[in-house]
Amino acid sequence: MQLPILQVIIPIIASMFCFLTKKHRTSWSISFIAVTIALIISSILLVKTYNGKIITYHLGNWSPLYGIELRIDLLNSLILTLVNFIALISVLYGFHINEKEISENKITGFYSLFLLCLSGLLGILVTNDIFNIYVFLEISSLSSYVLVSMGKDKKALTAAFEYLISGTIGATFYLLGIGLLYSMTGTLNMSDMAERITQLYGNNIIRLGTLFIFTGLAIKMALFPLSRWLVNAYSEAPSFVSVFFSGTVTKVMVYILIRIFYTVFRQNFFLPLSSVMAVLALCAIIFGSIFAITAKDIKRLLAHSSVSQIGYIILALSLNSPTAAVLHIINHSLIKTSLFMVVGCIAYQFNETKIETLSGLRNTMPYTAFALTLLSFALIGVPLTNGFISKWYIMRAITESHAWVSLSVFAIGSFFALVYMWKMIEKVYFENGMAAQQASNVPLPMIICLLFMAALTIITGIYSNPIRLVIGKLSF
């Protein structure tokens, strides 16, 4: 079956065509077609793997021992579908905001880099080769650095440079880790490595390699306190980039962590690291929320909130509950992508994203204000939203593990989320300011995409059974 390799090839080919075009509409159309095809393919893979079927593809017909194997199971087909869906909704949303924020002579290159980044993320998800993950990681990262630098403020260049430094350090740690594992096992195929490594669990080189891999991925996923790059990158990047990155990049990094610890190590190295992960996760929940409360800019508030929410995902993993972690990956991706769409609408209207600009937003941008309210409920975890479902799973994992300190931090983090989201809601409904004095000029496609995503967070909260059934079939 050729479908796994098409996930990587189609965005790369489309990226080349975008680079060769000269018009925004043409490059946007190419991106839309490529991402739509990629989503259709990943949906087919999801259906085929739903009942436990595993799809493999050997590049050049080389056996996995010598060549690169692509391997699709229910876990990565689910995340593939999520990433492609976020990419598609980002493209649909981004036409007008890109026209405003990206200079005309750079916009076709912008779409080319976006597709290259998407290809790297999809490559990470489909490969079963631990070194090939690094290759695709660098493809997505290098394009990400340039995408962030295209922000309209000069601070975007600084944010991109900091992102580059942090990303390079993280990738170096990861590469050192897989080098140590390869030196002891003689293979890079993750399924083959899982078989060979069972006799080496007590080996110090294996342990050091595991520590390097975790450190590298912790930087890449912006696990506190290694999260400064994320806050600056999300804050200074163009609105389209913030929308796309918030629902995909760090989530794919968490996927790598899950894949390596549950496929290669089969949880045998999870417990020694679980205490460290739990401490870092709890710090992320608290400090990410505190920084969000003190933020003066909506983008920075949401970026700090993402650091906090990553803490919830890692906390679930530290408690050996990958099901809760995957569910929160999906739900938080939908919520945070939607919230950055809200910010994009505000940036389009006011050319800034200060929290003060929200004053009186209910009058001139009622649909945006309504979406912000629903999404705030979802992020906090109010019942009937998808955020409640995944947080309930995490809370259940905490109580089953009798981790009462974690339960206390979980409750504090939820209260802090209420505080920093209420900051914005209060401005929207209880204050009058610049927003109340300007007529809305946000294009209709942006509003439609935003309302669709906001509705989706409610629909997947009320009718959560389909997603929970898929999650329940995951095997770790």
LOROSE-578399 format. One record per residue (C-alpha): residue in three letters; x, y, z. Coordinates in nm, 2 decimals, decimal comma. Example, Ala and Ser with C-alpha at 12.3 -4.5 7.8 and 13.67 -1.06 7.14 Angstrom:
BEGIN
[node ALA [1,23 -0,45 0,78]]
[node SER [1,37 -0,11 0,71]]
% end
This chain:
BEGIN
[node MET [0,00 0,00 0,00]]
[node GLN [0,14 0,34 -0,11]]
[node LEU [-0,07 0,56 0,12]]
[node PRO [0,19 0,60 0,40]]
[node ILE [0,46 0,74 0,17]]
[node LEU [0,20 0,97 0,00]]
[node GLN [0,15 1,14 0,33]]
[node VAL [0,51 1,27 0,30]]
[node ILE [0,55 1,31 -0,07]]
[node ILE [0,23 1,51 -0,15]]
[node PRO [0,32 1,81 0,07]]
[node ILE [0,68 1,81 -0,05]]
[node ILE [0,58 1,82 -0,42]]
[node ALA [0,31 2,08 -0,35]]
[node SER [0,58 2,28 -0,16]]
[node MET [0,80 2,29 -0,48]]
[node PHE [0,51 2,41 -0,69]]
[node CYS [0,42 2,68 -0,44]]
[node PHE [0,78 2,80 -0,45]]
[node LEU [0,77 2,83 -0,83]]
[node THR [0,44 3,03 -0,84]]
[node LYS [0,42 3,41 -0,82]]
[node LYS [0,07 3,46 -0,70]]
[node HIS [-0,09 3,43 -0,36]]
[node ARG [-0,41 3,27 -0,48]]
[node THR [-0,23 3,01 -0,68]]
[node SER [0,00 2,90 -0,39]]
[node TRP [-0,30 2,90 -0,15]]
[node SER [-0,49 2,68 -0,39]]
[node ILE [-0,20 2,44 -0,42]]
[node SER [-0,17 2,42 -0,04]]
[node PHE [-0,55 2,37 -0,01]]
[node ILE [-0,55 2,08 -0,26]]
[node ALA [-0,24 1,92 -0,11]]
[node VAL [-0,37 1,94 0,25]]
[node THR [-0,71 1,81 0,15]]
[node ILE [-0,56 1,51 -0,02]]
[node ALA [-0,34 1,44 0,28]]
[node LEU [-0,64 1,45 0,51]]
[node ILE [-0,83 1,21 0,29]]
[node ILE [-0,54 0,97 0,29]]
[node SER [-0,50 0,99 0,67]]
[node SER [-0,87 0,93 0,72]]
[node ILE [-0,85 0,62 0,50]]
[node LEU [-0,56 0,50 0,71]]
[node LEU [-0,75 0,57 1,03]]
[node VAL [-1,04 0,35 0,90]]
[node LYS [-0,81 0,07 0,79]]
[node THR [-0,63 0,06 1,13]]
[node TYR [-0,94 0,10 1,35]]
[node ASN [-0,97 -0,27 1,42]]
[node GLY [-0,60 -0,32 1,49]]
[node LYS [-0,46 -0,37 1,14]]
[node ILE [-0,10 -0,25 1,09]]
[node ILE [0,01 -0,11 0,76]]
[node THR [0,38 -0,11 0,66]]
[node TYR [0,57 0,03 0,37]]
[node HIS [0,94 -0,05 0,29]]
[node LEU [1,12 0,23 0,10]]
[node GLY [1,28 0,08 -0,21]]
[node ASN [1,16 -0,26 -0,10]]
[node TRP [1,46 -0,28 0,14]]
[node SER [1,40 -0,49 0,45]]
[node PRO [1,36 -0,29 0,77]]
[node LEU [1,70 -0,42 0,90]]
[node TYR [1,87 -0,22 0,62]]
[node GLY [1,61 0,02 0,49]]
[node ILE [1,35 0,26 0,62]]
[node GLU [1,01 0,12 0,72]]
[node LEU [0,69 0,33 0,74]]
[node ARG [0,45 0,18 0,99]]
[node ILE [0,09 0,29 1,05]]
[node ASP [-0,12 0,18 1,34]]
[node LEU [-0,42 0,33 1,51]]
[node LEU [-0,22 0,57 1,72]]
[node ASN [-0,02 0,75 1,45]]
[node SER [-0,32 0,73 1,20]]
[node LEU [-0,52 0,92 1,46]]
[node ILE [-0,26 1,19 1,51]]
[node LEU [-0,20 1,20 1,14]]
[node THR [-0,57 1,28 1,09]]
[node LEU [-0,56 1,54 1,36]]
[node VAL [-0,25 1,72 1,21]]
[node ASN [-0,39 1,72 0,86]]
[node PHE [-0,73 1,85 0,99]]
[node ILE [-0,56 2,14 1,17]]
[node ALA [-0,35 2,21 0,86]]
[node LEU [-0,66 2,22 0,64]]
[node ILE [-0,86 2,45 0,87]]
[node SER [-0,55 2,67 0,90]]
[node VAL [-0,53 2,71 0,53]]
[node LEU [-0,90 2,78 0,50]]
[node TYR [-0,88 3,04 0,78]]
[node GLY [-0,55 3,19 0,67]]
[node PHE [-0,61 3,33 0,32]]
[node HIS [-0,71 3,68 0,42]]
[node ILE [-0,49 3,71 0,73]]
[node ASN [-0,18 3,60 0,53]]
[node GLU [-0,26 3,86 0,27]]
[node LYS [-0,25 4,12 0,54]]
[node GLU [0,04 4,01 0,75]]
[node ILE [0,28 3,85 0,49]]
[node SER [0,45 4,08 0,24]]
[node GLU [0,36 4,01 -0,13]]
[node ASN [0,71 3,91 -0,24]]
[node LYS [0,73 3,64 0,04]]
[node ILE [0,39 3,49 0,05]]
[node THR [0,44 3,21 -0,20]]
[node GLY [0,76 3,11 -0,02]]
[node PHE [0,56 3,12 0,30]]
[node TYR [0,32 2,86 0,18]]
[node SER [0,61 2,65 0,04]]
[node LEU [0,77 2,65 0,39]]
[node PHE [0,43 2,57 0,55]]
[node LEU [0,39 2,26 0,33]]
[node LEU [0,76 2,16 0,40]]
[node CYS [0,69 2,19 0,78]]
[node LEU [0,37 1,98 0,74]]
[node SER [0,56 1,72 0,54]]
[node GLY [0,82 1,69 0,82]]
[node LEU [0,55 1,65 1,09]]
[node LEU [0,37 1,38 0,89]]
[node GLY [0,71 1,21 0,82]]
[node ILE [0,77 1,19 1,20]]
[node LEU [0,43 1,03 1,24]]
[node VAL [0,46 0,76 0,97]]
[node THR [0,82 0,64 1,01]]
[node ASN [0,92 0,34 1,22]]
[node ASP [1,29 0,44 1,21]]
[node ILE [1,42 0,62 1,51]]
[node PHE [1,69 0,81 1,32]]
[node ASN [1,44 0,90 1,04]]
[node ILE [1,24 1,08 1,31]]
[node TYR [1,54 1,30 1,36]]
[node VAL [1,56 1,37 0,98]]
[node PHE [1,20 1,47 0,96]]
[node LEU [1,23 1,66 1,29]]
[node GLU [1,50 1,88 1,13]]
[node ILE [1,29 1,93 0,81]]
[node SER [0,99 2,06 1,01]]
[node SER [1,21 2,26 1,25]]
[node LEU [1,42 2,44 0,98]]
[node SER [1,10 2,55 0,80]]
[node SER [0,94 2,65 1,13]]
[node TYR [1,22 2,88 1,22]]
[node VAL [1,18 3,08 0,90]]
[node LEU [0,80 3,08 0,93]]
[node VAL [0,83 3,24 1,27]]
[node SER [1,08 3,50 1,14]]
[node MET [0,81 3,62 0,90]]
[node GLY [0,62 3,80 1,17]]
[node LYS [0,56 4,17 1,10]]
[node ASP [0,75 4,29 1,41]]
[node LYS [1,13 4,28 1,44]]
[node LYS [1,09 4,08 1,76]]
[node ALA [0,99 3,79 1,53]]
[node LEU [1,35 3,76 1,42]]
[node THR [1,47 3,74 1,78]]
[node ALA [1,20 3,48 1,86]]
[node ALA [1,30 3,28 1,55]]
[node PHE [1,67 3,29 1,65]]
[node GLU [1,58 3,18 2,01]]
[node TYR [1,36 2,90 1,86]]
[node LEU [1,65 2,79 1,64]]
[node ILE [1,90 2,77 1,93]]
[node SER [1,66 2,58 2,15]]
[node GLY [1,55 2,35 1,87]]
[node THR [1,91 2,28 1,78]]
[node ILE [2,00 2,19 2,13]]
[node GLY [1,70 1,97 2,16]]
[node ALA [1,77 1,79 1,83]]
[node THR [2,14 1,74 1,94]]
[node PHE [2,03 1,57 2,26]]
[node TYR [1,79 1,35 2,07]]
[node LEU [2,06 1,26 1,81]]
[node LEU [2,31 1,17 2,09]]
[node GLY [2,05 0,95 2,25]]
[node ILE [1,97 0,75 1,94]]
[node GLY [2,34 0,72 1,87]]
[node LEU [2,39 0,55 2,21]]
[node LEU [2,10 0,32 2,16]]
[node TYR [2,22 0,23 1,81]]
[node SER [2,57 0,16 1,94]]
[node MET [2,42 -0,11 2,18]]
[node THR [2,15 -0,26 1,96]]
[node GLY [2,29 -0,23 1,61]]
[node THR [1,95 -0,12 1,46]]
[node LEU [1,74 0,19 1,41]]
[node ASN [1,41 0,03 1,33]]
[node MET [1,20 0,08 1,64]]
[node SER [1,02 -0,26 1,63]]
[node ASP [1,35 -0,44 1,59]]
[node MET [1,51 -0,22 1,86]]
[node ALA [1,23 -0,31 2,10]]
[node GLU [1,32 -0,68 2,06]]
[node ARG [1,70 -0,64 2,11]]
[node ILE [1,68 -0,39 2,39]]
[node THR [1,50 -0,62 2,63]]
[node GLN [1,83 -0,78 2,74]]
[node LEU [1,99 -0,44 2,80]]
[node TYR [1,75 -0,26 3,03]]
[node GLY [2,02 -0,24 3,30]]
[node ASN [2,29 -0,11 3,07]]
[node ASN [2,42 0,23 3,17]]
[node ILE [2,47 0,34 2,81]]
[node ILE [2,11 0,26 2,73]]
[node ARG [2,00 0,46 3,03]]
[node LEU [2,21 0,75 2,93]]
[node GLY [2,07 0,74 2,58]]
[node THR [1,72 0,73 2,72]]
[node LEU [1,79 1,04 2,93]]
[node PHE [1,93 1,23 2,63]]
[node ILE [1,63 1,14 2,42]]
[node PHE [1,39 1,26 2,70]]
[node THR [1,59 1,58 2,74]]
[node GLY [1,58 1,66 2,37]]
[node LEU [1,21 1,59 2,34]]
[node ALA [1,14 1,80 2,66]]
[node ILE [1,30 2,10 2,48]]
[node LYS [1,11 2,03 2,16]]
[node MET [0,78 2,00 2,33]]
[node ALA [0,84 2,31 2,55]]
[node LEU [0,81 2,13 2,88]]
[node PHE [0,87 2,38 3,16]]
[node PRO [1,12 2,52 3,23]]
[node LEU [1,24 2,47 2,87]]
[node SER [0,95 2,66 2,73]]
[node ARG [1,06 3,01 2,67]]
[node TRP [1,11 2,96 2,30]]
[node LEU [0,74 2,85 2,26]]
[node VAL [0,61 3,17 2,43]]
[node ASN [0,81 3,40 2,21]]
[node ALA [0,76 3,20 1,89]]
[node TYR [0,38 3,18 1,93]]
[node SER [0,36 3,55 2,03]]
[node GLU [0,57 3,70 1,75]]
[node ALA [0,49 3,46 1,46]]
[node PRO [0,23 3,55 1,20]]
[node SER [-0,13 3,46 1,30]]
[node PHE [-0,15 3,17 1,05]]
[node VAL [0,17 3,02 1,20]]
[node SER [0,04 3,05 1,56]]
[node VAL [-0,29 2,88 1,46]]
[node PHE [-0,11 2,59 1,29]]
[node PHE [0,17 2,55 1,54]]
[node SER [-0,05 2,56 1,85]]
[node GLY [-0,24 2,25 1,74]]
[node THR [0,04 2,04 1,58]]
[node VAL [0,41 2,10 1,66]]
[node THR [0,43 2,03 2,04]]
[node LYS [0,17 1,76 2,01]]
[node VAL [0,38 1,57 1,75]]
[node MET [0,68 1,60 1,99]]
[node VAL [0,47 1,44 2,27]]
[node TYR [0,37 1,17 2,02]]
[node ILE [0,75 1,09 1,97]]
[node LEU [0,79 1,05 2,35]]
[node ILE [0,49 0,82 2,36]]
[node ARG [0,60 0,62 2,06]]
[node ILE [0,96 0,56 2,19]]
[node PHE [0,87 0,48 2,55]]
[node TYR [0,58 0,25 2,47]]
[node THR [0,71 0,09 2,15]]
[node VAL [1,09 0,07 2,20]]
[node PHE [1,11 0,05 2,58]]
[node ARG [0,76 -0,10 2,64]]
[node GLN [0,73 0,11 2,96]]
[node ASN [1,03 -0,05 3,12]]
[node PHE [1,21 0,29 3,13]]
[node PHE [0,90 0,49 3,21]]
[node LEU [0,89 0,44 3,59]]
[node PRO [1,25 0,57 3,66]]
[node LEU [1,16 0,89 3,47]]
[node SER [0,81 0,92 3,60]]
[node SER [0,90 1,11 3,91]]
[node VAL [1,10 1,37 3,72]]
[node MET [0,83 1,40 3,46]]
[node ALA [0,56 1,44 3,73]]
[node VAL [0,76 1,72 3,90]]
[node LEU [0,82 1,91 3,57]]
[node ALA [0,46 1,86 3,47]]
[node LEU [0,33 2,00 3,80]]
[node CYS [0,57 2,30 3,77]]
[node ALA [0,44 2,36 3,41]]
[node ILE [0,08 2,36 3,52]]
[node ILE [0,14 2,61 3,80]]
[node PHE [0,40 2,84 3,65]]
[node GLY [0,25 2,84 3,30]]
[node SER [-0,08 2,95 3,46]]
[node ILE [0,08 3,22 3,67]]
[node PHE [0,26 3,37 3,37]]
[node ALA [-0,06 3,36 3,18]]
[node ILE [-0,24 3,55 3,45]]
[node THR [0,03 3,83 3,44]]
[node ALA [0,04 3,85 3,06]]
[node LYS [-0,07 4,17 2,89]]
[node ASP [-0,09 4,03 2,54]]
[node ILE [-0,35 3,78 2,43]]
[node LYS [-0,09 3,57 2,23]]
[node ARG [0,14 3,55 2,52]]
[node LEU [-0,14 3,46 2,75]]
[node LEU [-0,24 3,17 2,53]]
[node ALA [0,12 3,07 2,48]]
[node HIS [0,18 3,04 2,85]]
[node SER [-0,15 2,85 2,87]]
[node SER [-0,01 2,60 2,62]]
[node VAL [0,29 2,54 2,85]]
[node SER [0,04 2,47 3,13]]
[node GLN [-0,17 2,23 2,92]]
[node ILE [0,15 2,05 2,80]]
[node GLY [0,20 1,99 3,18]]
[node TYR [-0,14 1,81 3,20]]
[node ILE [-0,04 1,58 2,91]]
[node ILE [0,30 1,50 3,06]]
[node LEU [0,14 1,45 3,40]]
[node ALA [-0,09 1,18 3,25]]
[node LEU [0,21 1,01 3,09]]
[node SER [0,40 1,02 3,42]]
[node LEU [0,10 0,83 3,58]]
[node ASN [0,12 0,57 3,30]]
[node SER [-0,21 0,68 3,14]]
[node PRO [-0,13 0,74 2,77]]
[node THR [-0,50 0,71 2,69]]
[node ALA [-0,57 1,03 2,89]]
[node ALA [-0,26 1,20 2,74]]
[node VAL [-0,37 1,12 2,38]]
[node LEU [-0,72 1,24 2,44]]
[node HIS [-0,60 1,57 2,59]]
[node ILE [-0,36 1,61 2,29]]
[node ILE [-0,66 1,59 2,05]]
[node ASN [-0,89 1,81 2,26]]
[node HIS [-0,63 2,07 2,34]]
[node SER [-0,53 2,09 1,98]]
[node LEU [-0,88 2,18 1,88]]
[node ILE [-0,93 2,43 2,16]]
[node LYS [-0,60 2,61 2,12]]
[node THR [-0,61 2,63 1,74]]
[node SER [-0,95 2,79 1,78]]
[node LEU [-0,83 3,04 2,04]]
[node PHE [-0,55 3,15 1,82]]
[node MET [-0,81 3,20 1,54]]
[node VAL [-0,98 3,44 1,78]]
[node VAL [-0,65 3,62 1,82]]
[node GLY [-0,61 3,63 1,44]]
[node CYS [-0,95 3,79 1,40]]
[node ILE [-0,86 4,05 1,66]]
[node ALA [-0,52 4,12 1,50]]
[node TYR [-0,70 4,16 1,16]]
[node GLN [-0,94 4,41 1,31]]
[node PHE [-0,71 4,62 1,53]]
[node ASN [-0,35 4,54 1,41]]
[node GLU [-0,25 4,44 1,77]]
[node THR [-0,33 4,18 2,02]]
[node LYS [-0,31 4,36 2,36]]
[node ILE [-0,57 4,24 2,61]]
[node GLU [-0,70 4,60 2,63]]
[node THR [-0,82 4,58 2,27]]
[node LEU [-1,09 4,33 2,39]]
[node SER [-1,29 4,60 2,57]]
[node GLY [-1,64 4,62 2,43]]
[node LEU [-1,57 4,35 2,17]]
[node ARG [-1,92 4,21 2,22]]
[node ASN [-2,07 4,50 2,03]]
[node THR [-1,87 4,51 1,71]]
[node MET [-1,75 4,15 1,69]]
[node PRO [-2,02 3,95 1,86]]
[node TYR [-1,94 3,62 1,68]]
[node THR [-1,58 3,64 1,78]]
[node ALA [-1,68 3,73 2,14]]
[node PHE [-1,92 3,44 2,15]]
[node ALA [-1,65 3,20 2,02]]
[node LEU [-1,40 3,33 2,27]]
[node THR [-1,65 3,26 2,55]]
[node LEU [-1,72 2,90 2,44]]
[node LEU [-1,35 2,83 2,39]]
[node SER [-1,27 2,97 2,73]]
[node PHE [-1,52 2,73 2,89]]
[node ALA [-1,35 2,44 2,70]]
[node LEU [-1,00 2,54 2,81]]
[node ILE [-1,11 2,56 3,17]]
[node GLY [-1,28 2,22 3,14]]
[node VAL [-1,65 2,32 3,19]]
[node PRO [-1,89 2,02 3,14]]
[node LEU [-2,03 1,97 2,79]]
[node THR [-1,70 2,08 2,64]]
[node ASN [-1,42 1,85 2,51]]
[node GLY [-1,18 2,00 2,76]]
[node PHE [-1,39 1,86 3,04]]
[node ILE [-1,37 1,50 2,89]]
[node SER [-1,00 1,48 2,87]]
[node LYS [-0,94 1,66 3,20]]
[node TRP [-1,18 1,40 3,36]]
[node TYR [-0,97 1,12 3,22]]
[node ILE [-0,65 1,28 3,36]]
[node MET [-0,82 1,34 3,70]]
[node ARG [-0,93 0,98 3,71]]
[node ALA [-0,57 0,86 3,64]]
[node ILE [-0,45 1,08 3,93]]
[node THR [-0,71 0,94 4,17]]
[node GLU [-0,64 0,58 4,07]]
[node SER [-0,27 0,64 4,13]]
[node HIS [-0,35 0,81 4,47]]
[node ALA [-0,13 1,10 4,37]]
[node TRP [-0,30 1,36 4,60]]
[node VAL [-0,03 1,63 4,55]]
[node SER [-0,09 1,61 4,18]]
[node LEU [-0,47 1,63 4,24]]
[node SER [-0,42 1,95 4,44]]
[node VAL [-0,21 2,10 4,16]]
[node PHE [-0,46 1,99 3,90]]
[node ALA [-0,74 2,17 4,09]]
[node ILE [-0,52 2,48 4,13]]
[node GLY [-0,43 2,48 3,77]]
[node SER [-0,80 2,46 3,67]]
[node PHE [-0,87 2,76 3,90]]
[node PHE [-0,59 2,96 3,75]]
[node ALA [-0,72 2,88 3,40]]
[node LEU [-1,05 3,03 3,51]]
[node VAL [-0,87 3,34 3,63]]
[node TYR [-0,67 3,41 3,32]]
[node MET [-0,95 3,34 3,08]]
[node TRP [-1,19 3,55 3,29]]
[node LYS [-0,95 3,84 3,23]]
[node MET [-1,04 3,84 2,87]]
[node ILE [-1,41 3,77 2,92]]
[node GLU [-1,44 4,06 3,16]]
[node LYS [-1,29 4,30 2,90]]
[node VAL [-1,53 4,17 2,63]]
[node TYR [-1,86 4,20 2,82]]
[node PHE [-1,80 4,44 3,11]]
[node GLU [-1,58 4,72 2,97]]
[node ASN [-1,61 4,96 2,68]]
[node GLY [-1,31 5,07 2,48]]
[node MET [-1,16 5,08 2,13]]
[node ALA [-1,34 4,76 2,03]]
[node ALA [-1,68 4,92 2,09]]
[node GLN [-1,60 5,21 1,85]]
[node GLN [-1,50 5,03 1,53]]
[node ALA [-1,71 4,85 1,28]]
[node SER [-1,59 4,49 1,22]]
[node ASN [-1,41 4,43 0,89]]
[node VAL [-1,30 4,07 0,95]]
[node PRO [-1,36 3,86 0,64]]
[node LEU [-1,64 3,61 0,65]]
[node PRO [-1,43 3,30 0,58]]
[node MET [-1,22 3,37 0,90]]
[node ILE [-1,54 3,40 1,11]]
[node ILE [-1,69 3,08 0,96]]
[node CYS [-1,38 2,88 1,04]]
[node LEU [-1,37 3,01 1,39]]
[node LEU [-1,73 2,94 1,46]]
[node PHE [-1,70 2,59 1,31]]
[node MET [-1,40 2,51 1,54]]
[node ALA [-1,58 2,66 1,84]]
[node ALA [-1,89 2,44 1,77]]
[node LEU [-1,66 2,14 1,73]]
[node THR [-1,53 2,18 2,08]]
[node ILE [-1,88 2,16 2,21]]
[node ILE [-2,00 1,88 1,98]]
[node THR [-1,70 1,66 2,07]]
[node GLY [-1,78 1,74 2,44]]
[node ILE [-2,14 1,64 2,42]]
[node TYR [-2,09 1,35 2,18]]
[node SER [-1,75 1,23 2,29]]
[node ASN [-1,82 0,86 2,24]]
[node PRO [-1,67 0,84 1,88]]
[node ILE [-1,33 0,98 1,99]]
[node ARG [-1,34 0,78 2,32]]
[node LEU [-1,41 0,46 2,13]]
[node VAL [-1,11 0,52 1,90]]
[node ILE [-0,89 0,61 2,20]]
[node GLY [-1,01 0,30 2,39]]
[node LYS [-0,88 0,08 2,10]]
[node LEU [-0,53 0,21 2,13]]
[node SER [-0,28 -0,05 2,25]]
[node PHE [0,04 0,06 2,44]]
% end
